[in-house]
């Protein structure tokens, strides 16, 4: 799915908003009643340094509806050091 100039696919982590404060893992791209959004696993911030950050995946899957003008960013590189842990380079 493309949102403005950002291409988002299932399995991508995405930063929402400015400042990289919120990270979610996209489980699925959805359209509900004409509104675009995602099914996501939210991530809880664990650790950050100058080049990367580590996040714990929350087990719940929830619907996230995109708002007009919302800023999304897919990090350039990421990996799963553990099944419930996501590390992203910024």
Jmol script that loads the backbone (N, CA, C; Angstrom):
load data "model"
ATOM      1  N   UNK A   1       0.848  -1.163   0.000  1.00  0.00           N
ATOM      2  CA  UNK A   1       0.000   0.000   0.000  1.00  0.00           C
ATOM      3  C   UNK A   1       0.899   1.233   0.000  1.00  0.00           C
ATOM      4  N   UNK A   2       0.461   2.261  -0.688  1.00  0.00           N
ATOM      5  CA  UNK A   2       1.208   3.512  -0.700  1.00  0.00           C
ATOM      6  C   UNK A   2       0.397   4.581   0.024  1.00  0.00           C
ATOM      7  N   UNK A   3       1.029   5.238   0.998  1.00  0.00           N
ATOM      8  CA  UNK A   3       0.419   6.349   1.727  1.00  0.00           C
ATOM      9  C   UNK A   3       1.309   7.552   1.498  1.00  0.00           C
ATOM     10  N   UNK A   4       0.790   8.508   0.742  1.00  0.00           N
ATOM     11  CA  UNK A   4       1.557   9.680   0.312  1.00  0.00           C
ATOM     12  C   UNK A   4       2.794   9.192  -0.430  1.00  0.00           C
ATOM     13  N   UNK A   5       3.983   9.370   0.106  1.00  0.00           N
ATOM     14  CA  UNK A   5       5.185   8.929  -0.608  1.00  0.00           C
ATOM     15  C   UNK A   5       5.842   7.731   0.051  1.00  0.00           C
ATOM     16  N   UNK A   6       5.144   7.076   0.964  1.00  0.00           N
ATOM     17  CA  UNK A   6       5.704   5.945   1.697  1.00  0.00           C
ATOM     18  C   UNK A   6       5.019   4.656   1.266  1.00  0.00           C
ATOM     19  N   UNK A   7       5.818   3.665   0.874  1.00  0.00           N
ATOM     20  CA  UNK A   7       5.290   2.358   0.510  1.00  0.00           C
ATOM     21  C   UNK A   7       5.344   1.466   1.749  1.00  0.00           C
ATOM     22  N   UNK A   8       4.188   0.929   2.141  1.00  0.00           N
ATOM     23  CA  UNK A   8       4.076   0.088   3.333  1.00  0.00           C
ATOM     24  C   UNK A   8       3.570  -1.286   2.910  1.00  0.00           C
ATOM     25  N   UNK A   9       4.200  -2.338   3.426  1.00  0.00           N
ATOM     26  CA  UNK A   9       3.792  -3.708   3.104  1.00  0.00           C
ATOM     27  C   UNK A   9       3.635  -4.515   4.390  1.00  0.00           C
ATOM     28  N   UNK A  10       2.905  -5.598   4.286  1.00  0.00           N
ATOM     29  CA  UNK A  10       2.760  -6.518   5.407  1.00  0.00           C
ATOM     30  C   UNK A  10       4.142  -6.947   5.885  1.00  0.00           C
ATOM     31  N   UNK A  11       4.348  -6.896   7.198  1.00  0.00           N
ATOM     32  CA  UNK A  11       5.640  -7.277   7.774  1.00  0.00           C
ATOM     33  C   UNK A  11       6.572  -6.113   8.008  1.00  0.00           C
ATOM     34  N   UNK A  12       6.215  -4.921   7.492  1.00  0.00           N
ATOM     35  CA  UNK A  12       7.045  -3.730   7.708  1.00  0.00           C
ATOM     36  C   UNK A  12       6.797  -3.126   9.078  1.00  0.00           C
ATOM     37  N   UNK A  13       7.867  -2.715   9.762  1.00  0.00           N
ATOM     38  CA  UNK A  13       7.667  -1.828  10.895  1.00  0.00           C
ATOM     39  C   UNK A  13       7.449  -0.417  10.352  1.00  0.00           C
ATOM     40  N   UNK A  14       6.632   0.376  11.027  1.00  0.00           N
ATOM     41  CA  UNK A  14       6.424   1.766  10.603  1.00  0.00           C
ATOM     42  C   UNK A  14       6.470   2.683  11.818  1.00  0.00           C
ATOM     43  N   UNK A  15       7.165   3.800  11.636  1.00  0.00           N
ATOM     44  CA  UNK A  15       7.106   4.877  12.615  1.00  0.00           C
ATOM     45  C   UNK A  15       5.925   5.755  12.230  1.00  0.00           C
ATOM     46  N   UNK A  16       5.125   6.132  13.217  1.00  0.00           N
ATOM     47  CA  UNK A  16       3.955   6.976  12.993  1.00  0.00           C
ATOM     48  C   UNK A  16       4.190   8.303  13.691  1.00  0.00           C
ATOM     49  N   UNK A  17       3.935   9.398  12.981  1.00  0.00           N
ATOM     50  CA  UNK A  17       4.156  10.726  13.550  1.00  0.00           C
ATOM     51  C   UNK A  17       5.610  11.142  13.424  1.00  0.00           C
ATOM     52  N   UNK A  18       5.905  12.288  13.952  1.00  0.00           N
ATOM     53  CA  UNK A  18       7.267  12.819  13.877  1.00  0.00           C
ATOM     54  C   UNK A  18       8.059  12.413  15.117  1.00  0.00           C
ATOM     55  N   UNK A  19       9.360  12.286  14.959  1.00  0.00           N
ATOM     56  CA  UNK A  19      10.215  12.005  16.097  1.00  0.00           C
ATOM     57  C   UNK A  19      10.424  10.543  16.450  1.00  0.00           C
ATOM     58  N   UNK A  20       9.903   9.638  15.646  1.00  0.00           N
ATOM     59  CA  UNK A  20      10.097   8.192  15.857  1.00  0.00           C
ATOM     60  C   UNK A  20       9.670   7.731  17.240  1.00  0.00           C
ATOM     61  N   UNK A  21       8.634   8.326  17.794  1.00  0.00           N
ATOM     62  CA  UNK A  21       8.173   7.972  19.141  1.00  0.00           C
ATOM     63  C   UNK A  21       7.262   6.749  19.151  1.00  0.00           C
ATOM     64  N   UNK A  22       6.566   6.478  18.048  1.00  0.00           N
ATOM     65  CA  UNK A  22       5.622   5.356  17.990  1.00  0.00           C
ATOM     66  C   UNK A  22       6.015   4.415  16.859  1.00  0.00           C
ATOM     67  N   UNK A  23       6.175   3.141  17.206  1.00  0.00           N
ATOM     68  CA  UNK A  23       6.523   2.124  16.210  1.00  0.00           C
ATOM     69  C   UNK A  23       5.470   1.030  16.248  1.00  0.00           C
ATOM     70  N   UNK A  24       5.059   0.570  15.061  1.00  0.00           N
ATOM     71  CA  UNK A  24       4.105  -0.519  14.929  1.00  0.00           C
ATOM     72  C   UNK A  24       4.600  -1.482  13.861  1.00  0.00           C
ATOM     73  N   UNK A  25       4.252  -2.747  14.013  1.00  0.00           N
ATOM     74  CA  UNK A  25       4.548  -3.748  13.000  1.00  0.00           C
ATOM     75  C   UNK A  25       3.270  -4.017  12.227  1.00  0.00           C
ATOM     76  N   UNK A  26       3.310  -3.857  10.905  1.00  0.00           N
ATOM     77  CA  UNK A  26       2.123  -4.031  10.061  1.00  0.00           C
ATOM     78  C   UNK A  26       1.853  -5.522   9.858  1.00  0.00           C
ATOM     79  N   UNK A  27       0.674  -5.955  10.288  1.00  0.00           N
ATOM     80  CA  UNK A  27       0.234  -7.332  10.091  1.00  0.00           C
ATOM     81  C   UNK A  27      -0.525  -7.432   8.772  1.00  0.00           C
ATOM     82  N   UNK A  28      -1.312  -6.375   8.448  1.00  0.00           N
ATOM     83  CA  UNK A  28      -2.095  -6.361   7.223  1.00  0.00           C
ATOM     84  C   UNK A  28      -2.515  -4.928   6.898  1.00  0.00           C
ATOM     85  N   UNK A  29      -2.613  -4.615   5.613  1.00  0.00           N
ATOM     86  CA  UNK A  29      -3.166  -3.339   5.160  1.00  0.00           C
ATOM     87  C   UNK A  29      -4.654  -3.561   4.912  1.00  0.00           C
ATOM     88  N   UNK A  30      -5.499  -2.649   5.408  1.00  0.00           N
ATOM     89  CA  UNK A  30      -6.949  -2.845   5.296  1.00  0.00           C
ATOM     90  C   UNK A  30      -7.639  -1.552   4.874  1.00  0.00           C
ATOM     91  N   UNK A  31      -8.844  -1.719   4.339  1.00  0.00           N
ATOM     92  CA  UNK A  31      -9.726  -0.598   4.037  1.00  0.00           C
ATOM     93  C   UNK A  31     -11.075  -0.914   4.666  1.00  0.00           C
ATOM     94  N   UNK A  32     -11.516  -0.038   5.586  1.00  0.00           N
ATOM     95  CA  UNK A  32     -12.783  -0.227   6.279  1.00  0.00           C
ATOM     96  C   UNK A  32     -13.658   0.984   5.998  1.00  0.00           C
ATOM     97  N   UNK A  33     -14.800   0.765   5.358  1.00  0.00           N
ATOM     98  CA  UNK A  33     -15.730   1.851   5.009  1.00  0.00           C
ATOM     99  C   UNK A  33     -15.027   2.982   4.259  1.00  0.00           C
ATOM    100  N   UNK A  34     -14.106   2.622   3.378  1.00  0.00           N
ATOM    101  CA  UNK A  34     -13.408   3.613   2.568  1.00  0.00           C
ATOM    102  C   UNK A  34     -12.213   4.277   3.242  1.00  0.00           C
ATOM    103  N   UNK A  35     -11.955   3.957   4.516  1.00  0.00           N
ATOM    104  CA  UNK A  35     -10.800   4.518   5.226  1.00  0.00           C
ATOM    105  C   UNK A  35      -9.665   3.507   5.222  1.00  0.00           C
ATOM    106  N   UNK A  36      -8.472   3.986   4.893  1.00  0.00           N
ATOM    107  CA  UNK A  36      -7.303   3.113   4.873  1.00  0.00           C
ATOM    108  C   UNK A  36      -6.717   2.987   6.269  1.00  0.00           C
ATOM    109  N   UNK A  37      -6.128   1.829   6.518  1.00  0.00           N
ATOM    110  CA  UNK A  37      -5.491   1.611   7.805  1.00  0.00           C
ATOM    111  C   UNK A  37      -4.723   0.311   7.806  1.00  0.00           C
ATOM    112  N   UNK A  38      -4.347  -0.127   8.985  1.00  0.00           N
ATOM    113  CA  UNK A  38      -3.551  -1.334   9.158  1.00  0.00           C
ATOM    114  C   UNK A  38      -4.075  -2.137  10.331  1.00  0.00           C
ATOM    115  N   UNK A  39      -3.832  -3.439  10.284  1.00  0.00           N
ATOM    116  CA  UNK A  39      -3.867  -4.257  11.477  1.00  0.00           C
ATOM    117  C   UNK A  39      -2.416  -4.293  11.943  1.00  0.00           C
ATOM    118  N   UNK A  40      -2.184  -3.954  13.198  1.00  0.00           N
ATOM    119  CA  UNK A  40      -0.814  -3.768  13.682  1.00  0.00           C
ATOM    120  C   UNK A  40      -0.594  -4.435  15.027  1.00  0.00           C
ATOM    121  N   UNK A  41       0.677  -4.681  15.298  1.00  0.00           N
ATOM    122  CA  UNK A  41       1.136  -4.984  16.643  1.00  0.00           C
ATOM    123  C   UNK A  41       1.905  -3.749  17.094  1.00  0.00           C
ATOM    124  N   UNK A  42       1.454  -3.119  18.155  1.00  0.00           N
ATOM    125  CA  UNK A  42       2.184  -1.965  18.684  1.00  0.00           C
ATOM    126  C   UNK A  42       3.477  -2.445  19.325  1.00  0.00           C
ATOM    127  N   UNK A  43       4.436  -1.547  19.388  1.00  0.00           N
ATOM    128  CA  UNK A  43       5.742  -1.871  19.956  1.00  0.00           C
ATOM    129  C   UNK A  43       6.016  -0.969  21.153  1.00  0.00           C
ATOM    130  N   UNK A  44       6.599  -1.560  22.179  1.00  0.00           N
ATOM    131  CA  UNK A  44       6.967  -0.834  23.391  1.00  0.00           C
ATOM    132  C   UNK A  44       8.471  -0.589  23.362  1.00  0.00           C
ATOM    133  N   UNK A  45       8.861   0.675  23.496  1.00  0.00           N
ATOM    134  CA  UNK A  45      10.269   1.055  23.418  1.00  0.00           C
ATOM    135  C   UNK A  45      11.065   0.485  24.590  1.00  0.00           C
ATOM    136  N   UNK A  46      12.198  -0.151  24.287  1.00  0.00           N
ATOM    137  CA  UNK A  46      13.066  -0.709  25.319  1.00  0.00           C
ATOM    138  C   UNK A  46      14.372   0.056  25.454  1.00  0.00           C
ATOM    139  N   UNK A  47      15.029   0.344  24.317  1.00  0.00           N
ATOM    140  CA  UNK A  47      16.365   0.935  24.359  1.00  0.00           C
ATOM    141  C   UNK A  47      16.634   1.700  23.070  1.00  0.00           C
ATOM    142  N   UNK A  48      17.400   2.784  23.177  1.00  0.00           N
ATOM    143  CA  UNK A  48      17.749   3.574  21.997  1.00  0.00           C
ATOM    144  C   UNK A  48      19.193   4.044  22.114  1.00  0.00           C
ATOM    145  N   UNK A  49      19.904   4.028  20.983  1.00  0.00           N
ATOM    146  CA  UNK A  49      21.215   4.673  20.924  1.00  0.00           C
ATOM    147  C   UNK A  49      21.242   5.546  19.672  1.00  0.00           C
ATOM    148  N   UNK A  50      22.402   5.997  19.257  1.00  0.00           N
ATOM    149  CA  UNK A  50      22.458   6.956  18.151  1.00  0.00           C
ATOM    150  C   UNK A  50      22.054   6.364  16.805  1.00  0.00           C
ATOM    151  N   UNK A  51      22.218   5.061  16.612  1.00  0.00           N
ATOM    152  CA  UNK A  51      21.946   4.462  15.306  1.00  0.00           C
ATOM    153  C   UNK A  51      20.768   3.487  15.278  1.00  0.00           C
ATOM    154  N   UNK A  52      20.330   2.994  16.435  1.00  0.00           N
ATOM    155  CA  UNK A  52      19.276   1.978  16.432  1.00  0.00           C
ATOM    156  C   UNK A  52      18.395   2.111  17.670  1.00  0.00           C
ATOM    157  N   UNK A  53      17.283   1.406  17.626  1.00  0.00           N
ATOM    158  CA  UNK A  53      16.401   1.314  18.795  1.00  0.00           C
ATOM    159  C   UNK A  53      15.828  -0.096  18.854  1.00  0.00           C
ATOM    160  N   UNK A  54      15.538  -0.538  20.069  1.00  0.00           N
ATOM    161  CA  UNK A  54      15.009  -1.876  20.296  1.00  0.00           C
ATOM    162  C   UNK A  54      13.625  -1.753  20.912  1.00  0.00           C
ATOM    163  N   UNK A  55      12.710  -2.563  20.400  1.00  0.00           N
ATOM    164  CA  UNK A  55      11.301  -2.488  20.787  1.00  0.00           C
ATOM    165  C   UNK A  55      10.771  -3.888  21.061  1.00  0.00           C
ATOM    166  N   UNK A  56       9.854  -4.009  22.027  1.00  0.00           N
ATOM    167  CA  UNK A  56       9.181  -5.270  22.307  1.00  0.00           C
ATOM    168  C   UNK A  56       7.808  -5.247  21.642  1.00  0.00           C
ATOM    169  N   UNK A  57       7.502  -6.298  20.869  1.00  0.00           N
ATOM    170  CA  UNK A  57       6.199  -6.414  20.207  1.00  0.00           C
ATOM    171  C   UNK A  57       5.129  -6.771  21.227  1.00  0.00           C
ATOM    172  N   UNK A  58       4.029  -6.047  21.199  1.00  0.00           N
ATOM    173  CA  UNK A  58       2.883  -6.374  22.045  1.00  0.00           C
ATOM    174  C   UNK A  58       2.118  -7.511  21.363  1.00  0.00           C
ATOM    175  N   UNK A  59       1.599  -8.478  22.118  1.00  0.00           N
ATOM    176  CA  UNK A  59       0.947  -9.640  21.482  1.00  0.00           C
ATOM    177  C   UNK A  59      -0.393  -9.329  20.823  1.00  0.00           C
ATOM    178  N   UNK A  60      -1.076  -8.256  21.262  1.00  0.00           N
ATOM    179  CA  UNK A  60      -2.392  -7.941  20.719  1.00  0.00           C
ATOM    180  C   UNK A  60      -2.280  -7.353  19.314  1.00  0.00           C
ATOM    181  N   UNK A  61      -3.233  -7.715  18.468  1.00  0.00           N
ATOM    182  CA  UNK A  61      -3.344  -7.120  17.134  1.00  0.00           C
ATOM    183  C   UNK A  61      -4.526  -6.170  17.170  1.00  0.00           C
ATOM    184  N   UNK A  62      -4.316  -4.944  16.677  1.00  0.00           N
ATOM    185  CA  UNK A  62      -5.387  -3.949  16.701  1.00  0.00           C
ATOM    186  C   UNK A  62      -5.474  -3.217  15.368  1.00  0.00           C
ATOM    187  N   UNK A  63      -6.611  -2.569  15.164  1.00  0.00           N
ATOM    188  CA  UNK A  63      -6.835  -1.782  13.953  1.00  0.00           C
ATOM    189  C   UNK A  63      -6.320  -0.370  14.177  1.00  0.00           C
ATOM    190  N   UNK A  64      -5.547   0.129  13.211  1.00  0.00           N
ATOM    191  CA  UNK A  64      -5.046   1.503  13.252  1.00  0.00           C
ATOM    192  C   UNK A  64      -5.525   2.212  11.994  1.00  0.00           C
ATOM    193  N   UNK A  65      -6.359   3.235  12.144  1.00  0.00           N
ATOM    194  CA  UNK A  65      -6.898   3.971  11.006  1.00  0.00           C
ATOM    195  C   UNK A  65      -6.024   5.186  10.714  1.00  0.00           C
ATOM    196  N   UNK A  66      -5.666   5.344   9.442  1.00  0.00           N
ATOM    197  CA  UNK A  66      -4.835   6.475   9.045  1.00  0.00           C
ATOM    198  C   UNK A  66      -5.651   7.763   9.014  1.00  0.00           C
ATOM    199  N   UNK A  67      -5.054   8.826   9.511  1.00  0.00           N
ATOM    200  CA  UNK A  67      -5.685  10.140   9.502  1.00  0.00           C
ATOM    201  C   UNK A  67      -5.083  10.979   8.381  1.00  0.00           C
ATOM    202  N   UNK A  68      -5.855  11.910   7.872  1.00  0.00           N
ATOM    203  CA  UNK A  68      -5.376  12.794   6.815  1.00  0.00           C
ATOM    204  C   UNK A  68      -4.131  13.544   7.291  1.00  0.00           C
ATOM    205  N   UNK A  69      -3.094  13.548   6.475  1.00  0.00           N
ATOM    206  CA  UNK A  69      -1.870  14.265   6.809  1.00  0.00           C
ATOM    207  C   UNK A  69      -0.927  13.497   7.721  1.00  0.00           C
ATOM    208  N   UNK A  70      -1.258  12.246   8.037  1.00  0.00           N
ATOM    209  CA  UNK A  70      -0.426  11.442   8.938  1.00  0.00           C
ATOM    210  C   UNK A  70       0.936  11.147   8.309  1.00  0.00           C
ATOM    211  N   UNK A  71       1.980  11.273   9.102  1.00  0.00           N
ATOM    212  CA  UNK A  71       3.344  11.006   8.640  1.00  0.00           C
ATOM    213  C   UNK A  71       3.732   9.572   8.997  1.00  0.00           C
ATOM    214  N   UNK A  72       4.105   8.785   7.988  1.00  0.00           N
ATOM    215  CA  UNK A  72       4.582   7.416   8.183  1.00  0.00           C
ATOM    216  C   UNK A  72       6.000   7.314   7.657  1.00  0.00           C
ATOM    217  N   UNK A  73       6.789   6.482   8.323  1.00  0.00           N
ATOM    218  CA  UNK A  73       8.151   6.229   7.839  1.00  0.00           C
ATOM    219  C   UNK A  73       8.511   4.778   8.100  1.00  0.00           C
ATOM    220  N   UNK A  74       8.960   4.086   7.061  1.00  0.00           N
ATOM    221  CA  UNK A  74       9.440   2.719   7.190  1.00  0.00           C
ATOM    222  C   UNK A  74      10.950   2.810   7.404  1.00  0.00           C
ATOM    223  N   UNK A  75      11.469   2.250   8.509  1.00  0.00           N
ATOM    224  CA  UNK A  75      12.915   2.315   8.731  1.00  0.00           C
ATOM    225  C   UNK A  75      13.658   1.583   7.617  1.00  0.00           C
ATOM    226  N   UNK A  76      14.881   2.036   7.299  1.00  0.00           N
ATOM    227  CA  UNK A  76      15.607   1.426   6.181  1.00  0.00           C
ATOM    228  C   UNK A  76      16.029  -0.023   6.437  1.00  0.00           C
ATOM    229  N   UNK A  77      16.331  -0.374   7.693  1.00  0.00           N
ATOM    230  CA  UNK A  77      16.757  -1.737   8.023  1.00  0.00           C
ATOM    231  C   UNK A  77      16.183  -2.126   9.378  1.00  0.00           C
ATOM    232  N   UNK A  78      15.811  -3.398   9.510  1.00  0.00           N
ATOM    233  CA  UNK A  78      15.323  -3.912  10.785  1.00  0.00           C
ATOM    234  C   UNK A  78      15.600  -5.398  10.852  1.00  0.00           C
ATOM    235  N   UNK A  79      15.550  -5.927  12.083  1.00  0.00           N
ATOM    236  CA  UNK A  79      15.715  -7.369  12.293  1.00  0.00           C
ATOM    237  C   UNK A  79      15.012  -7.771  13.585  1.00  0.00           C
ATOM    238  N   UNK A  80      14.792  -9.065  13.738  1.00  0.00           N
ATOM    239  CA  UNK A  80      14.167  -9.618  14.926  1.00  0.00           C
ATOM    240  C   UNK A  80      15.217 -10.424  15.691  1.00  0.00           C
ATOM    241  N   UNK A  81      15.886  -9.819  16.694  1.00  0.00           N
ATOM    242  CA  UNK A  81      16.883 -10.592  17.450  1.00  0.00           C
ATOM    243  C   UNK A  81      16.231 -11.716  18.267  1.00  0.00           C
ATOM    244  N   UNK A  82      14.956 -11.540  18.644  1.00  0.00           N
ATOM    245  CA  UNK A  82      14.163 -12.545  19.350  1.00  0.00           C
ATOM    246  C   UNK A  82      12.766 -12.510  18.753  1.00  0.00           C
ATOM    247  N   UNK A  83      11.964 -13.513  19.017  1.00  0.00           N
ATOM    248  CA  UNK A  83      10.627 -13.608  18.411  1.00  0.00           C
ATOM    249  C   UNK A  83       9.739 -12.413  18.746  1.00  0.00           C
ATOM    250  N   UNK A  84       9.860 -11.856  19.939  1.00  0.00           N
ATOM    251  CA  UNK A  84       8.999 -10.741  20.350  1.00  0.00           C
ATOM    252  C   UNK A  84       9.744  -9.417  20.456  1.00  0.00           C
ATOM    253  N   UNK A  85      10.889  -9.329  19.795  1.00  0.00           N
ATOM    254  CA  UNK A  85      11.737  -8.141  19.898  1.00  0.00           C
ATOM    255  C   UNK A  85      12.148  -7.673  18.501  1.00  0.00           C
ATOM    256  N   UNK A  86      12.065  -6.371  18.263  1.00  0.00           N
ATOM    257  CA  UNK A  86      12.363  -5.779  16.962  1.00  0.00           C
ATOM    258  C   UNK A  86      13.430  -4.705  17.139  1.00  0.00           C
ATOM    259  N   UNK A  87      14.496  -4.778  16.343  1.00  0.00           N
ATOM    260  CA  UNK A  87      15.544  -3.762  16.356  1.00  0.00           C
ATOM    261  C   UNK A  87      15.516  -3.032  15.016  1.00  0.00           C
ATOM    262  N   UNK A  88      15.489  -1.700  15.043  1.00  0.00           N
ATOM    263  CA  UNK A  88      15.460  -0.912  13.811  1.00  0.00           C
ATOM    264  C   UNK A  88      16.636   0.054  13.779  1.00  0.00           C
ATOM    265  N   UNK A  89      17.189   0.252  12.586  1.00  0.00           N
ATOM    266  CA  UNK A  89      18.195   1.292  12.389  1.00  0.00           C
ATOM    267  C   UNK A  89      17.506   2.547  11.964  1.00  0.00           C
ATOM    268  N   UNK A  90      17.981   3.687  12.468  1.00  0.00           N
ATOM    269  CA  UNK A  90      17.330   4.953  12.161  1.00  0.00           C
ATOM    270  C   UNK A  90      18.208   5.840  11.337  1.00  0.00           C
TER     271      UNK A  90
END
end "model"
wireframe off; spacefill off
backbone 0.3
color backbone group
